[in-house]
Amino acid sequence: MNINRVQQLASQYSNYDMIQQHTKLPSFPGYQIQLMLLFLRNDLRSSKRSELYSLVTSLVQIGLDTHDLVRVKDREIGIQQMREQQLQVLAGDYLSGRYYELLSQAEEIEAIGQLSDAICDVNMLKMNLYMRKLQRDLSGEQYLQQLLAIRTRLFLAFEAEIEDVQRPLWRSLLENGTMIEIMLHEWHKLGEMNEDYDGWAIWELYGMVDAGERASYMSTMDKPQQLHEWIDRYGLRKQLQAMIEQAADQLLSRLDDADTDPHISGTVLPHVQQLRDRVSGSYTYSRGDIDGSESQGEACTRSI
């Protein structure tokens, strides 16, 4: 089972001319799918079944992520932009709907139900997050945890196919690695802030400012320049970067404690390294720092 094979299969559905010309698709969930391929039981009816489960899960995730790219704004937009958004919705529908066709053809009826339940849960989680934003009932940590639940639910659809003894490690690597991705995305959003921003900093500040500043802060929540001033005043960029580093250390410690096989280490270590590089631009890590394997560490250290 090879992630390149799954990506190649997924590209058969995402590389249509209409999609490529008029929409921008989210990235392939490589880390999560690689974990699925590594942890799904070897005694599945065939490797094709594990491949199929990974493929349909990736297509649904890309489809749902494509929908999330559509921004509903109060202000009017041009006809061209409106058509592009309509095509994004259709592309998301097309990709996320392929799971039913593929699983039906393989007569994986139970799997259809499992993935359908996961999709329903994701939509419910998104609605819950939306309502909590409207009600101002959210902290920075709660916001991140809500996103984590949304970003991992699909990949838990076939958790029953993972051996019981492996599930704690599987969950830990899935959740910790995904959380680092989420925080990194939030870190980049801080540098690209516009009037539509409603990310982690909004809710972290909401819990940090004192009662005397609350009204002043809330009046600037949709004003990027003023919001930047609040972010700088409370040092949120450095805070989030420190949180990313801490989460990476925790993930590596979990990997070390589990004494995992080289295939799992070879998936997690490059992932952590890439994410750290994207924040610091210079951070390097060697597996040899943990288990003394110099050659293995050299293979996992990279700079992008």
Beta strands, then each sheet from edge to edge (+ up, - down):
end
